[in-house]
Amino acid sequence: MQPEQNIANATSTDDVLTDEDYETIDKDTDHFFEETFPEIWAELRQDIKDSSKREVAEVMYKLGISMHMKYMADSFKKAQDSFEKNPEEFKTNMEEFSKQIEQG
C-alpha cells in the first residue's frame, strides 16, 4: 500500500485542506504506522516492559506535543520567510485564508 499523495508539498497559503485532504492524511498516517510500528515495537518492547501504562502514556503524549510544536515552529519559519520575500503577497494570502476560515 502506497500513500496517495504528500500533503506536505503544499506550495502556498492558498492551499486549504479539504475533507479529501484530511482523508488522505489519515490514509498516509495508517500506511506509515503499518510500515514502521512493528519494527519500533520490537525495539521498544523490552525498554518499556518495566514501565507503568501511565509512564508509557506520558512519554507518548510528550512526544506528540514535541512533534506538534516542531511542526508549528517550522510552519512559522516558512511563513516568516514568505513574508520577508514578498510582504504584499503574504498579506493577500493571509486575508484570503482568513476569509476561507470564516466561511467554514
C-alpha positions as CSV (number, residue, x, y, z in Angstrom):
1,M,0.0,0.0,0.0
2,Q,1.4,3.3,-1.1
3,P,0.5,6.8,0.3
4,E,-1.9,8.6,-2.1
5,Q,-0.1,11.9,-2.1
6,N,2.1,14.1,0.1
7,I,0.1,17.0,1.6
8,A,3.3,18.5,3.0
9,N,4.1,19.7,-0.6
10,A,1.5,22.5,-0.5
11,T,3.1,25.5,-2.2
12,S,1.2,28.5,-0.9
13,T,-1.2,29.7,1.7
14,D,-3.9,29.5,-0.9
15,D,-3.8,25.7,-0.4
16,V,-6.6,25.0,2.1
17,L,-7.0,21.4,3.2
18,T,-10.3,19.8,2.1
19,D,-12.1,16.9,3.6
20,E,-10.4,14.7,1.0
21,D,-7.0,16.0,2.0
22,Y,-7.7,15.0,5.6
23,E,-8.8,11.6,4.5
24,T,-5.6,11.3,2.5
25,I,-3.6,12.4,5.6
26,D,-5.4,9.7,7.6
27,K,-4.6,7.1,5.0
28,D,-1.0,8.2,4.8
29,T,-0.8,8.0,8.6
30,D,-2.2,4.5,8.6
31,H,0.3,3.5,5.9
32,F,3.2,5.0,7.8
33,F,2.1,3.4,11.0
34,E,1.7,-0.1,9.4
35,E,5.1,0.2,7.8
36,T,7.0,1.4,10.9
37,F,5.3,0.3,14.1
38,P,6.3,-3.4,14.0
39,E,10.0,-2.6,13.9
40,I,9.7,0.2,16.5
41,W,7.6,-2.1,18.8
42,A,10.2,-4.8,18.6
43,E,12.9,-2.4,19.7
44,L,10.9,-0.7,22.4
45,R,9.1,-3.7,23.9
46,Q,11.9,-4.6,26.3
47,D,12.6,-0.9,27.2
48,I,9.0,-0.3,28.4
49,K,8.5,-3.7,29.9
50,D,9.1,-2.3,33.4
51,S,7.2,0.9,32.9
52,S,3.7,1.6,34.0
53,K,0.9,2.3,31.5
54,R,0.9,5.9,32.8
55,E,4.6,6.3,32.2
56,V,4.3,5.0,28.6
57,A,1.3,7.3,28.0
58,E,3.2,10.3,29.4
59,V,6.2,9.6,27.1
60,M,3.9,9.2,24.1
61,Y,1.9,12.3,24.9
62,K,5.1,14.3,25.3
63,L,6.4,13.0,22.0
64,G,3.2,14.1,20.3
65,I,3.4,17.6,21.8
66,S,7.0,17.9,20.8
67,M,6.3,16.8,17.2
68,H,3.4,19.3,17.0
69,M,5.5,22.1,18.4
70,K,8.3,21.4,15.9
71,Y,5.8,21.4,13.1
72,M,4.3,24.7,14.2
73,A,7.8,26.2,14.5
74,D,8.7,25.0,11.0
75,S,5.4,26.4,9.7
76,F,6.0,29.8,11.4
77,K,9.5,29.9,9.9
78,K,8.2,29.2,6.4
79,A,5.5,31.9,6.9
80,Q,8.2,34.3,8.1
81,D,10.4,33.6,5.1
82,S,7.4,34.1,2.7
83,F,6.6,37.4,4.4
84,E,10.2,38.6,4.1
85,K,10.4,37.6,0.4
86,N,7.1,39.3,-0.6
87,P,5.1,41.1,2.2
88,E,2.2,42.2,-0.1
89,E,1.7,38.7,-1.5
90,F,1.9,37.3,2.0
91,K,-0.7,39.8,3.3
92,T,-3.1,38.9,0.4
93,N,-2.7,35.2,1.0
94,M,-3.4,35.6,4.8
95,E,-6.5,37.7,4.0
96,E,-7.8,35.0,1.6
97,F,-7.0,32.3,4.2
98,S,-8.9,34.2,6.9
99,K,-11.9,34.6,4.6
100,Q,-11.9,30.9,3.8
101,I,-11.8,30.0,7.5
102,E,-14.6,32.4,8.3
103,Q,-16.7,30.7,5.6
104,G,-16.1,27.4,7.1
